[in-house]
Amino acid sequence: MTDIKTRLQEIRAQIPTNVRLVCVSKFHPAEYISEAYANGERDFGESRAQELMQKIEVLPKDIRWHFIGPLQSNKVKYLVPTTYLIHSVENEKLLAEIEKQASKHNVTQRVLLEVHIAQEESKHGFSEEELNCFFSEERWKQYPHVEICGLMGIATLTNNDEETKEEFRTIHDLFNTTKEKYNSESFCELSIGMSHDFPLAINEGATMVRVGSAIFGERDYSKK
Ligand SMILES: *Cc1c(COP(=O)(O)O)cnc(C)c1O
């Protein structure tokens, strides 16, 4: 745990000030978050609704919580309106549920649309075609309580940097063409890059990187 400060300094040194670092704290205890908080971090990423709610209870109120995990419709009610940004909106069904919950609370929920850029079938997200349709047909108009702030992507898990760069470039191009079509000022975030590939993501236009194990160490999935 004493390593967190040192690791954060090393990572911070690689991130320009205009790129936001989201510290991915999933599966790690609240004390780890407090340690990063004491070092000035305010953006934390979680992947399970239950765990997020428990942490919100005990941690400072000025933390910006990012939800980055696979999301089921029945969990959306736990995330709205306390989550600062939901990165992992992978289909329109989720948008409809977020709209319902946000409208109930009379708030606007900020989200990113997740795009499927990896080779792995198991990964989630809108296909390029679905995304293009969504904006060409102006379907976002159906969700007035949702603010679409940009795109999120997860690259293929590989040691081949060229492949990773290619995937990041694809989503960056998609981000640019979408921004032109959508023409909304709120559409300005590109969330790409994790512990092993965030420097590549920054080179390819990331505005947010999601870094977990490089800060907090390996996760123990057997706990909880
Ligand atoms: C867990 C997770 C991360 C962080 O992964 P690390 O490799 O630990 O940096 C980033 N993004 C998403 C979507 C995740 O689920």
The ligand as a Tripos MOL2 file, in Angstrom:
@<TRIPOS>MOLECULE
LIG
   15    15     1     0     0
SMALL
NO_CHARGES

@<TRIPOS>ATOM
      1 C1        -10.3830   -3.3200  -14.9750 C.3       1 LIG1
      2 C2        -10.5200   -2.3290  -16.0700 C.ar      1 LIG1
      3 C3         -9.5130   -1.3770  -16.3100 C.ar      1 LIG1
      4 C4         -8.1990   -1.3280  -15.5540 C.3       1 LIG1
      5 O1         -7.3910   -2.3960  -15.9280 O.3       1 LIG1
      6 P1         -5.8410   -2.4580  -15.5110 P.3       1 LIG1
      7 O2         -5.2680   -3.3810  -16.4980 O.co2     1 LIG1
      8 O3         -5.7950   -2.9680  -14.1250 O.co2     1 LIG1
      9 O4         -5.2930   -1.0820  -15.6310 O.co2     1 LIG1
     10 C5         -9.7480   -0.4480  -17.3070 C.ar      1 LIG1
     11 N1        -10.8840   -0.4460  -18.0390 N.ar      1 LIG1
     12 C6        -11.8520   -1.3530  -17.8480 C.ar      1 LIG1
     13 C7        -13.0710   -1.3000  -18.6850 C.3       1 LIG1
     14 C8        -11.7010   -2.3240  -16.8550 C.ar      1 LIG1
     15 O5        -12.6810   -3.2230  -16.6880 O.3       1 LIG1
@<TRIPOS>BOND
     1     1     2 1
     2     2     3 ar
     3     2    14 ar
     4     3     4 1
     5     3    10 ar
     6     4     5 1
     7     5     6 1
     8     6     7 2
     9     6     8 1
    10     6     9 1
    11    10    11 ar
    12    11    12 ar
    13    12    13 1
    14    12    14 ar
    15    14    15 1
@<TRIPOS>SUBSTRUCTURE
     1 LIG1         1 GROUP 0 **** ****
